[in-house]
């Protein structure tokens, strides 16, 4: 059903479907409310670029086996509370959520808390103003590898990250691979990232175009001097000074008080 001009559809009787792709159609601003009722076996759903503006709770609540959900390129502005909650409360199967290239500014409280085994969450190219809710996962989450979270191209600034941003993540000992490239981050805040990034951590954070010799980045080099493995927790495309973070020394910060 991909690449058509559908404005409505009904596939509820096809209850053995494994994958559905309705991308590149146009369903005005909402999906038909009963679009996926009865699709108990559905594991993969692509609904990219279909004109969706609001992500409502009823859309996917009956899809108990859904593992991969692609809602990219829709211009979504509002995500309702419980949008990923299944009729069984916790969602045991949903692992891959693509919400990239939308217009999301904020996510509701505990939006990902219902996921029991998240693996990949893509929120690139949105308009995020608050990020704390992204890093709250279920206490009983099953984790075999880091959760990949992509927040690139959101115009995020340093003041979006505080000492509380990763508090729940750290308390529950969950670990992530976080892509913060192509935002407006000039430095890596020690208050926000200091506990997330350490030499024994399984966390990895990707940045791009940092002002590497900014005095607020000195703590990175101090830690690296004490333990060179520390910088393995950071991926950086380049510094705006055309230097590599791994090549910096404490003498590069002699201008700092």
C-alpha positions in Angstrom: 0.0 0.0 0.0 3.0 2.2 0.0 3.3 5.3 -2.4 -0.4 5.6 -3.2 -3.0 8.3 -2.5 -4.9 6.5 0.2 -7.0 8.5 2.6 -8.4 5.5 4.4 -8.0 1.8 4.5 -9.2 -1.3 6.3 -7.1 -4.4 6.8 -8.5 -5.7 10.1 -9.6 -8.9 8.5 -6.0 -9.7 7.5 -5.1 -10.9 10.9 -2.0 -12.9 9.9 0.0 -9.9 8.5 3.6 -9.7 9.7 4.4 -6.3 8.2 2.4 -3.4 6.9 3.7 -0.4 5.0 1.3 2.5 4.3 4.1 5.1 3.9 3.8 8.0 1.5 0.0 8.2 1.5 -2.1 11.0 3.0 -4.5 10.4 5.9 -5.1 14.1 6.6 -3.9 14.7 10.2 -4.9 11.4 11.8 -4.9 7.7 11.0 -8.3 6.0 10.9 -9.0 5.0 14.5 -9.6 1.3 13.7 -6.8 1.0 11.2 -4.9 -1.8 13.0 -7.5 -3.5 15.2 -7.3 -7.2 14.9 -3.7 -7.4 13.6 -2.4 -9.5 16.5 0.6 -10.8 14.5 1.8 -7.5 13.2 5.5 -7.0 14.0 6.6 -4.2 11.6 4.6 -1.1 10.8 5.8 1.7 8.4 3.6 4.8 8.4 6.1 7.4 7.3 5.1 10.6 5.5 1.3 10.1 5.8 0.4 13.5 7.1 0.0 12.5 10.8 0.0 15.5 13.2 -1.0 13.8 16.5 0.1 10.5 17.8 -2.8 9.1 19.8 -2.9 6.3 22.3 -5.5 4.0 20.6 -3.5 3.7 17.4 -1.2 0.8 18.4 -2.6 -0.4 21.8 -3.9 -3.7 20.3 -0.6 -4.5 18.5 0.8 -6.7 21.2 3.5 -8.2 18.9 4.6 -4.9 17.3 8.4 -4.6 17.3 9.3 -1.9 14.9 7.4 1.3 14.3 8.3 4.0 11.7 6.5 7.3 11.9 9.1 9.5 10.4 8.5 12.5 8.2 5.0 13.1 9.4 5.1 16.6 10.9 3.9 15.1 14.3 3.5 17.9 16.8 1.7 16.2 19.7 2.4 12.8 21.2 -0.4 11.8 23.6 0.2 10.3 27.1 0.4 6.5 26.7 1.0 6.5 23.0 3.1 3.4 23.2 1.1 1.6 25.9 -0.4 -1.7 24.9 -3.7 -3.1 26.1 -1.5 -5.2 28.5 -0.1 -2.0 30.1 3.6 -2.7 29.5 4.8 -3.2 26.0 7.0 -6.2 25.9 7.8 -6.3 22.2 8.2 -2.7 20.8 11.9 -2.2 20.4 12.5 0.2 17.5 10.7 3.6 17.3 11.4 6.1 14.5 10.0 9.5 15.2 12.6 11.4 13.2 11.8 14.4 10.9 8.7 15.5 12.8 7.9 18.7 14.8 7.9 17.3 18.3 8.8 19.8 21.0 8.0 17.9 24.1 7.2 14.3 25.0 4.7 13.4 27.7 5.9 12.2 31.1 7.1 8.6 31.2 6.5 8.1 27.5 9.0 5.2 27.2 8.5 3.8 30.7 6.2 1.1 29.2 8.8 -0.3 26.9 10.4 -3.5 28.3 13.1 -4.0 25.8 13.9 -0.8 23.8 16.8 -1.0 21.4 16.5 2.0 19.1 14.7 5.4 19.5 15.2 7.9 16.7 14.1 11.5 17.4 16.5 13.2 15.0 15.3 16.3 13.2 12.6 17.5 15.6 12.2 20.6 17.6 12.9 19.2 21.1 12.8 21.7 23.9 12.9 19.2 26.8 14.8 15.9 26.8 14.5 14.5 30.3 11.6 12.2 29.6 13.6 10.5 26.8 15.9 8.9 29.4 13.3 7.3 31.7 13.0 3.5 31.2 11.2 0.7 33.0 13.0 -0.5 36.1 12.6 -4.1 34.9 13.8 -3.3 31.4 15.6 -6.2 29.7 18.8 -5.0 28.3 21.4 -6.9 26.3 23.1 -3.9 24.6 23.0 -0.1 24.9 19.7 1.6 23.9 20.5 3.7 20.8 19.0 7.1 21.1 19.3 9.6 18.2 18.7 13.3 19.0 20.8 14.8 16.2 19.6 18.0 14.4 17.3 19.3 17.2 19.1 22.6 17.9 19.7 21.4 21.5 21.8 23.8 23.6 23.8 23.2 26.7 21.0 24.5 28.9 18.8 21.6 27.8 21.0 19.2 29.9 21.1 19.5 33.7 22.3 17.4 36.6 18.9 15.7 36.6 18.7 14.7 32.9 20.2 11.3 33.3 19.2 10.8 36.9 16.7 7.9 36.3 19.0 6.2 33.8 21.9 6.2 36.2 19.8 5.1 39.2 18.6 2.0 37.3 22.0 1.3 35.8 20.7 1.4 32.2 23.2 2.3 29.5 22.8 4.1 26.2 24.5 5.1 22.9 23.4 8.7 22.5 23.8 10.7 19.3 23.9 14.5 20.0 25.6 15.5 16.7 24.6 18.6 14.8 23.1 20.4 17.7 24.2 23.7 19.3 26.3 22.2 22.1 29.5 24.2 22.6 30.9 22.2 25.5 30.2 19.0 27.5 28.7 19.9 30.8 30.3 18.1 33.7 27.2 18.6 35.8 25.0 16.8 33.2 27.4 14.3 31.7 30.0 13.7 34.4 28.4 10.6 36.0 27.1 9.3 32.6 30.6 9.3 31.1 33.4 7.4 33.0 36.1 5.0 32.0 34.2 1.9 33.2 30.9 3.0 31.6 29.1 1.2 28.8 27.6 4.5 27.7 28.7 6.3 24.6 27.8 9.9 23.5 28.5 11.3 20.1 29.0 15.1 19.7 30.0 17.2 16.7 31.7 20.6 16.3 32.4 21.3 20.0 34.5 24.2 21.0 37.0 21.8 22.4 39.3 24.3 24.1 36.3 26.0 25.8 37.3 26.1 29.5 34.2 24.1 30.4 35.7 21.1 28.6 38.8 21.0 30.7 37.3 18.4 32.9 37.3 16.0 29.9 41.1 16.3 29.5 41.7 16.1 33.2 39.9 12.8 33.4 41.6 11.5 30.2 45.0 12.4 31.7 44.1 10.2 34.7 42.7 7.4 32.6 43.1 7.4 28.8 40.2 4.9 28.5 37.8 7.7 29.5 37.7 9.2 26.0 36.4 6.0 24.6 33.0 7.1 26.0 32.9 10.1 23.7 32.7 10.1 19.9 33.5 13.5 18.3 33.5 14.2 14.6 35.8 17.3 15.0 36.5 20.3 17.1 35.7 23.7 15.6 39.4 24.5 16.2 40.3 21.8 13.7 41.8 19.7 16.5 41.0 16.2 17.7 39.8 15.8 21.3 42.2 13.0 21.9 45.1 15.3 20.9 44.3 18.0 23.5 46.5 18.5 26.5 46.0 20.4 29.7 48.3 23.1 28.3 45.7 23.9 25.7 43.6 25.3 28.6 46.2 27.6 30.1 43.9 30.5 29.2 41.5 29.2 31.8 41.5 30.4 35.4 
